[in-house]
Amino acid sequence: MPEISTAERAAGFLLGLTDDDTAARVRERTRLPGPEGAAEARKRLRSSLGWGGHRRLPVSVTLWALEQDDPQLNALLREHGAITDLGLRRALARGIPFGPGRTQPLPVSRATAENEPEVPEAYERLGLVGALRAAGSWGRARGAASMVLTAEDWRTVTDADAEQPLPGYSRWALSIRPDCPPGLRKQFGSHPKFTHRLREAGVLDGPAEYALTHRPAVEVLTLLSLGTVMFPSRLPAAEDALRPLVRRHLGDREEAWAVLAQLIGTFHGTAPELIVTAGAIA
């Protein structure tokens, strides 16, 4: 059986958003792949992360994966350097669960525990709020913000900022945490610099935003095709965002799917732009 390329897998993800009859007919003409099993997807995820197939994952995508509270998946992300946020690394090292409503600590391997960032001296001396208020540089603020680990910690920070606004560096470091509560980000304000920093860090409102606005399309769609093992509870939101575009611009037109299969590997725009372009050319 010939090896399936990254571009073919990305196009196959979109084809999976159509009905079964259309998908079967298009696969017959284009040779695009069909659905894969969980074991195959997990194997492909390991290979993809190992070769840097998705460059640096948006930090929110990493959080969605950690929300599965799957020790094997967590270890895989850690091994390949996908967890760059200090707060996420610290929580993972301490076995703190990420899934909504979960409270039982996760099993932590020795390698994971040893991956915890150093506890900031200011935190040991001044406590959480004191360390955030004393942060006069980006590095110190990032370290202090990494000590916010639980829902209670976030409430403490929210109350402290409401009482007296935290310094700019600390607000910045907290706002780019993917698990920062939306209410706290709103409390920080909507300065253009903050918006830019969130975008640069890969902080997303949800999977729909990732599916519709990030580029290149082949990278986004390949990552979404791994959503069945990385973030299954989040994947439907991305699928629902793309499905109307697929039906409107590609539908059951085999020619349009053939054009998309040719374009996708070198197309630099977003997934919606790719879909519209393929439909227009056909």
Secondary structure, 3 states (H helix, E strand, C coil): CCCCCHHHHHHHHHHCCCCHHHHHHHHHHHCCCCCCCHHHHHHHHHHHHHCCCCCCCCHHHHHHHHCCCCHHHHHHHHHCCCCCCHHHHHHHHCCCCCCCCCCCCCCCCHHHHCCCCCCCHHHHHHHHHHHHHHCCCHHHHHHHHCCCCCHHHHHHHHHHHHHCCCCHHHHHHHHCCCCCCHHHHHHHCCCHHHHHHHHHHCCCCCHHHHHHHCCCHHHHHHHHHCHHHHCCCCHHHHHHHHHHHHHHHCCCCHHHHHHHHHHHHHCCCCHHHHHHHHHHHC
